[in-house]
Amino acid sequence: MMWDTVSKIIGGAAPVLGGLLGGPVGARIGGMVASAIGSENTPEAIEQKLADNPELLAKLKALEIEKASELQSLTLNVEMQRAAQETARISEVNQTMRAELVSKDKFNSRWRAFMGYGVSIETMALVLGLIWMMIKDPASIANLGAVMQHVAWIISVQLAVVGVAVKKRSDDKALAAGAQKPGFLSGALRRFAPQGAN
């Protein structure tokens, strides 16, 4: 058993302890909890002790208040680690995208455009297929809703990917041409400014 189950049990009474227990410092917090309630430092032992003595949850709430500054510091460290991991992930994605843009392999650098053409052809083929189905077998129109239900989500995901790719590619071209990328605030002000205002 992992600390997640115990985290949920403790989280109702002591949410900070419970939250940290289910995270990367779970074993350390588990030791603190085990010491406070007098059990072994294992998820199973702590869960059993709390099941047998639910009043110990009040003791854990008191522990949370007593150790507030230490828990706050741990929470901050955990969040900083998560932020660093997310930053590294985004950086890796950006490096991949930049590598695609400068790639000598034409297909690799143009996969977004290829996907756009593919989705366009796929959508036209679908529409023509549905028209053919209605001409060939008019009774099949009754099944049209079920067919579209199964197909629509696939196309909507593809169209979303193409939409993001087109938008980002347009932004990249504008920046390459010397356009200034507006900051968040100036972009919002431009978007909501009255027509004709600069």
Buried (B, 14 or more C-beta within 10 A) or exposed (E): EEBEBBBEBBBEBBEBBBBBBBBEBBEEBBEBBBEBBEBEBBBEBBBEBBEEEEEBBEBBBEBBEEBEEEBEEBBEEBEEEEEEEEEEEEEEEEEEEEEBEEEEEEEEBBBBEEBBEEBEEBBEEBEEEBEEBEEEEEEEEEEEEEBEEEBEEEBEEBBEBBEEBEEEBEEEEEEEEEEEEEEEEEEEEEEEEEEEEE
